[in-house]
Amino acid sequence: MKDLKPPVFATLGCRLNAYETEAMREMAEAAGLQGAVIVNTCAVTAEAVRKARQEIRRLARENPGAPVIVTGCAAQTEPETFAAMAEVTRVIGNHEKMQPQTWAQIQAPDLIGQTEKVQVDDIMSVKETAGHLIDGFGRHRAYVQVQNGCDHRCTFCIIPYGRGNSRSVPAGVVVDQIKRLRDRGFHEVVLTGVDLTSWGADLPGQPRLGDLVMRILRLVPDLPRLRISSIDSIEADDNLMLAIATEPRLMPHLHLSLQAGDDMILKRMKRRHLRDDAIRFCEDARKLRPGIVFGADIIAGFPTETEAMFENSLKLVDDCGLTFLHVFPYSARKGTPAARMPRVPGPAIKDRAARLRAAGDAALIRHLDAQLGQTRLVLTEGPRLARTEHFTEVCFDRDMPEGSLVEVLITGHDGQRLKA
């Protein structure tokens, strides 16, 4: 029998997927799985699914004879697409991938020829949060999954059908994990989830995200940095705003799920906020925490979007004072209401996405310019790379110890990163 290699993992998509890949890696290692390729896919756009198929074919070529296991959101929402690929040996759903018994039952040499190719159950029937907690990944920043799924049904979004309904990790479990991470030397913890501001709605007493943040900071007093990932600003609760105002260990960077800046488009997206709500939130947060910076997701070319409607999204960059922009050219996802709406021509979508990205680049340069001459406490991610409290990248001209908090003087930038 030939020697088997450790499994090869590939992750596409969000930070939550990256977190779950590490959890799968731990479970596969505990189960003794060898010689397989595992691809954790993303379904956020049609392009993401295309890239997943491309990655599967590449890995199959590079690992001839290795069974290929496909999981993640794209595997959950369209398992038949991947089951039809000759390269794919097994398709596993998002719930199944987080179960230790799934990996215990898989032994790579026995996968080929098995008849049950698809193992994907109804994600909407899942009530509990994935219980597999990992003690961080990487050597600098730890991600803690506190929530999964989404109860909202934005008309463009396929993700609830890949992740299921919203479920929360109890606060005590979260705090215990963060204490372990701090004991292991992590200086920064990032709370992550699919719809983070819905955390707690399914727990006794229905606590809010701000309650969790305040509890973490109170019960883990030696944690230097707590960061929260993408939030829905309309769901920001009073305690979250209080934490922004009073807790310097909560990092002054928020990524907002805005999606558009025109009220009619927001209604057609079935979002729960209007343009003025987004602007007001940014103004309020900035009053509470001067210097706070915002990133945002914005979709270019949503169905029915006119040039005037797009201009409202473009102006949102300045009106909200955004710094980091994630621009998504609209991509129709089969099964979503938006896919049945009148579409914007492809060239117009491409042009609008380019203009949004240009506005984002200009906003980033303004932020970088404002940092010149400032002293910042940065967390090193590599010998010559770090991030500020605002999650801005910083590069050095000499090696630094990885995973350390270092005070530096900002001396310049290259249009993308600060120099120190």
N, C-alpha and C positions, 0 to 999 in steps of 0.2 A: 504493500500500500504506500502510495507516494505521500511525502510530507505535506501537511496542510498548513496554510498560512492563516494568520488572524483575519477576521472579517474586515472587508473594506466598506467604510461608511461614506456616503455623500449626502450633503444637506443642501436643499434649495429653499429659498424663502426667508421667513422671519426668524427673529431671535428665539421665539418659542419653539420653532422647529429645531433650531440648534441645541436648545436645552434638551428637547426630547431625544435628539440623536445621542446625546451623551448618556441619557437614561437607558436607551436601547443598548448602547455599547456596554454599559455595566451589566445589564441583564443577559446579553449575549455571552459576555465573558464568564459570568457565573454559570451559564448553561453549558459552557464548553464549546460553543459554536465556532467552527473554523471553516475557512475556504469559501465563504459566501460573500456576495456583494449586496449591500443594503442601501437603497436609495430612498431618502425621505423627501417627498415631493411637495410642491406648492401649487395651489389652484387659483391664486388671486386674479390672474389674467389668463387669456388664451395663450399668450406668449409664454407664460410660466409653464403651462402644460407642454407646449412645444419644446421648451428647453429641457423639461424632465425627460421626454422621449429621447432627445438628443444625448443627454447625459447617460441614460441607460445604455444606448447603443455604444457610446464611447467606452464605458466601463466594461461592457461585455467583450468588446474587442481587446481591451487591455488585460482582461482576466479570462482568457479562453478556458472554457470548461467549468467555470465557477457558476453555481446557481445564483440567480439574480432575484432578490426579494424587493418588491416595490411597496412602499407605504406612504403615509402622509395624506394631505388634503386632496390632492389630485387622485390618488388611489381610492380615497373614500368616495369622492363625488362621481368619478367615472371609471370604476374598476374594469369595465369591459374594454376600455381603450388600452389598458396596460396588459390585461389578460390576453389580448389578441396579438401582442408583440412576441415574436419568436424568441427573443432574448430573455423574456421574463419567465421565471419559474414559479413564483408565488406572489400574490397580491394580498396585502394585509391592511386592514382598516386602522383608523386613528385610535380607536379604543383598544383594539387587539394589540397594537404595537406597544402599549404601555403595560401589558400584563406579563409578568415573569413566566407564566405557564406557556405563553405563546412561544417564547424563545427556548424553553425547556423541551418543547415538542418538536422543534426544528433541529434537525441534524443535517448539515449540508450534504454529506454523501448520499443521504436517503431522499433528498428532495426531488431529484430528477426522476420523472416517470410517475410521480404521485398524481392521482386523478383530481384531488381537491385543490384546484389552482387558486381560487378566490376565497379568502377568509375575511369578509367585510360584512359586519352586522349593521343594523339600523342605529346610527349614531344618535338619533333623537330619543331613543329609549334609554340612553345612558344618564343616570342620575347622579353618580358620584364623580368627584374629581379624581383624576389620575393620582394614585397614592404614592407613586414611586418618586421619591425626593432624592436629588443628587446633591452632593456637597460641593457645588460649584464646578465650573470648568474654565480652563485657562489658569493663569497664575497671577492675574491682576484684579479681575472684576468677576463677581459671582452673580448669576441670574437665578432668581427664585420664582417659580411658577406659582402664583397665588389664585389663578382663575383660568377657566377654559370655557369655550363655547360663547354663544351670543344669542340673546332673545330677540334682537331687533332684526328687521327684514328690509334693509336698504335695497332698493330695486336693482342695483348694479352688482350686488355682492353674493357670491356663491359660498362664502366661508362658513355661515351657519350650517350649511348642509355637509360641510366637511368636518366641523367641530362639534356640532350638536348645540343644545341649549346651554345657557350659562350655569356654571357650577363653580363654587368657591372652596378654597382650602381654608379650614378653620384658623382663626388668628393664632391660637396657641401652637398649632403645628408650624405655622410660618415663623413665629418668634423662636421656637426651639431650633429650627433649621438655621436661622440667621445667627443664633448664638454659636452653633457648631462651626459655621463658616467663619465667624470672627475668631473663634479659638484656633482655626487653621491658618489664620494670618491674613484673611481678605480684608482690605481696607474699604471696599465699596461693594454694595449689594444693589442690584437692580430688580425691582418688582415687575414681573411680566405676566401677560395674559392676553386673551383675544379681545376682550372688552373690559378693560381693567376697572373702569369706573362703575361697572355693575357688580363688583365684588361685594359680597355680603348679603345680597338680596335674598338668597336661598338659605341663609344661616339663621339660627334662632335670634330674635331681636332685630334682625335686618340691619346690622351695622353697615357703615359706609367706608369707602376707601380711606377717607381722612381719619376715621377711627383706627384703622389698621396702621396707618403711617405713624400716628401719634403713639400708639401702643408699642410699636417697634422701637421708636426713638427713646421711649421711656424705659423699656425693659432691656434694651441692649445699649446701655449708655456709653460703651467704649467703641461703638461702631462709628468710624469717622464720616462715612458718606452713605447716604441712602438716595437712590435715584428711582424715579418711576418712569415707565416707558409710555407709550402712546395712550392718551386719554381722550375721552369725549368731553369737551369743555362744558357743554350744557349740563352734564351730570356732576360737575365739581361741587362737593358738599362743603358745608361751613367749616368743618374740621380740617379739610384739605386746604382751604384758603387760610385758615389759622396757621397751619404748619408752614405754608409758603411764607407767611408774614413773620413767624417767630422762631423757626427752626433752621439755623444755619447749616445743620448737617443734612438737610434735605436740599439736594442740588438745584441750583437756579436755572434749570433747563426743562422745558416741557415740550413734548411732541404732540401736536393736536390733530385729531381726525376731523379736518374741516371739509375737504372734498370739493367745495365750490364756494364762490362768493356772490352768487346771484340767487335771490330768494325763490324765483320760479324753478330754477334748476334744483335747488335744495329740496323744494317740495316734491318735485318729480323723482328725486333720489330717495324720498321718504326719510330724509334726515329730520332730526328733532330740534334743530336750531335754525335761526335765520342769520343773515349777514351781520346785522347789528349786534346779535348775541355774541358772535365771535369777537367782534371789535371790542365790545364792552368787557368781555372776559379778559382779553389781553391788557386793556387799560387798567382794570381792577387789580390784576395780578402784578402789573408793573408798579402800581402805587404801593402795594403791599411789600414788594421785593424789588426795589430799583436795581436795574441791571439784569433781571431775569431775561432769558432769551427763549424764543419759540421756534420749533420746527413745525412743519405741517405737511399733510398729504393733500394734494389737489389733483383732481382729474381734469384732463383737457379733452374737450370734444364729446362731452356726454350727449346722448341723443336729444335732439331739438335745440341744442345750444346755438344761439345766434352769436354774431360777432359782438353785439352790445352786451349780451349775457357773459360772454367770455371776458370782456373788458372788466366786468365787475369782479371776476375771479383774479384777474391780473392786478387790479388795484388793491386787492386784499393783502398782497405782499407788503405794501407800504402802510395800508390802513391798520393792519394788525402789528406791523413792525416785525415781520417774520425774518428769521435768519437762515434756517436750514429748510430747504424745500425738497420734498419727494414728489416728483411729477409723474403721473400715470396717464399716458395716452389711453383714452377709453377703449376697452376691449370687451366685446359682447360675450357674456357667459351664458351658454345654453341653459334654459330653465329659470332664468331671472326675468322679472317683468321688463327691465330696461332693454333686454334683447329684442323685444317686440316693438319698441318705440322707433320713430323715424330717425335714421342715423345721419350723423354729420359725415360729409365726404372725407375719405382717408387723407388726402393732401391737407385739408383744413385742420384735421386733428394733429397731424405731424407738425404743421406750422405753429399751431397754438401751443403745443407741448414745448417747442423750441423757444418760443417767446417767454413762456413761464420759466423755463430753465435759465434763460438769460437774466430774467428778473431775480431769480434765486441766486445766481452767481454774483450779481451786483449787490444784493443784500448781504451776502456772505463777506464780500470785500469790505463793505462798510463796517461790519462787525470786526473783521480782522484789523482794520485801520484803528478802530477805537481801542484795541488792546495794546497798541504800541506803547512801550514805556511802563506798562503795568506789571506788577508783581503778582504771579498766580501760583496757587498750590496745585500741582498737577499729579496725576496718577500715571506712573510709567507703565506702558503696555509692551515695551520692548526696549532694547538697549538705547535706541535713539528716537523713540516715539512715546508720546504721552497724550493725555487729554486734560483740559482744564475743568473747572467746576461746571462750565457751560457746555461741556462735551466737545469743545473745539480741539482739533488735533494740533499737537505741538511737536516739532522735530528739533533734535539737538545736534550739535557738531561733535559731540563726544559721548561715549557710552555711559549709561546710567543703570543702576540696579533695577531689574524688572520687578513690578509689583510694589513699588515704593511711592510714598507721598513726598514730593520734592518741591520746595519753593524756588521759582525761577523768575528771571526778568525777561519779558517779551521784547525782543529786539527787532523783529521784522516779520514778514510773511511772504509767501509765494503765490498768493491768490487763492490757495486752498488750505494751507496749513500755516500756523504761526511758527516762528523761529525763536529759540531761546538759547 
